[in-house]
Amino acid sequence: MTTKPLKPFLIAKDDSGGVRLTVRETRYNSQGYPWVSTRLVEQVFATALAARSYAVAKYGAKAGEFASQ
């Protein structure tokens, strides 16, 4: 089990070359074990910057909350 929390936004390229944004939510159970749920945004972005801008506008994302693959 990792003790380092996951960043809530993952930006990665898909197989067709588009950029996808995944929103991750981490919750903890009563024993402190993390449960991570992920939701892939249906929109495909042309660039990582476009995905970042969408996350900032839609979810209020801040710098340092993004991970990339």
C-alpha positions in Angstrom: 0.0 0.0 0.0 1.4 3.4 -1.0 1.3 6.2 1.6 1.7 8.9 -1.1 -1.7 10.2 -2.2 -2.6 10.1 -5.8 -2.9 13.4 -7.8 -6.6 13.9 -8.6 -6.1 14.5 -12.4 -4.4 12.1 -14.8 -3.6 13.3 -18.3 -2.5 10.5 -20.7 -2.5 9.8 -24.4 -4.8 7.1 -25.7 -4.2 4.6 -28.4 -5.5 6.9 -31.2 -3.1 9.7 -30.2 -5.7 11.9 -28.4 -5.2 13.2 -24.9 -7.6 12.0 -22.2 -8.3 13.3 -18.8 -9.1 11.0 -15.9 -10.6 12.4 -12.6 -9.6 10.4 -9.5 -11.2 10.7 -6.1 -9.6 9.2 -3.1 -11.7 8.3 0.0 -10.6 6.4 3.1 -12.5 3.6 4.9 -12.7 3.3 8.7 -9.3 1.6 8.9 -7.6 4.3 6.9 -7.3 2.2 3.7 -7.6 4.4 0.5 -10.4 3.7 -2.0 -9.7 5.3 -5.3 -12.5 5.8 -7.9 -11.6 7.0 -11.4 -13.8 8.6 -14.0 -12.6 9.1 -17.6 -13.9 12.3 -19.1 -15.6 11.5 -22.4 -14.1 14.4 -24.3 -10.8 13.8 -26.2 -8.4 16.7 -26.2 -5.8 17.7 -28.8 -3.2 18.7 -26.3 -2.3 18.3 -22.6 -2.7 22.0 -22.2 -6.3 21.8 -23.4 -7.0 19.0 -20.9 -5.5 21.0 -18.1 -7.5 24.1 -19.0 -10.7 22.0 -19.0 -9.9 20.6 -15.6 -9.3 24.1 -14.2 -12.5 25.4 -15.7 -14.8 22.4 -14.9 -13.3 21.1 -11.6 -11.3 24.0 -10.2 -8.0 22.2 -10.5 -4.9 23.8 -9.2 -1.2 23.6 -10.2 0.4 20.4 -8.7 -2.8 18.3 -8.9 -1.9 16.8 -12.3 -0.1 13.6 -13.1 0.9 12.3 -16.6 1.8 8.9 -18.0 
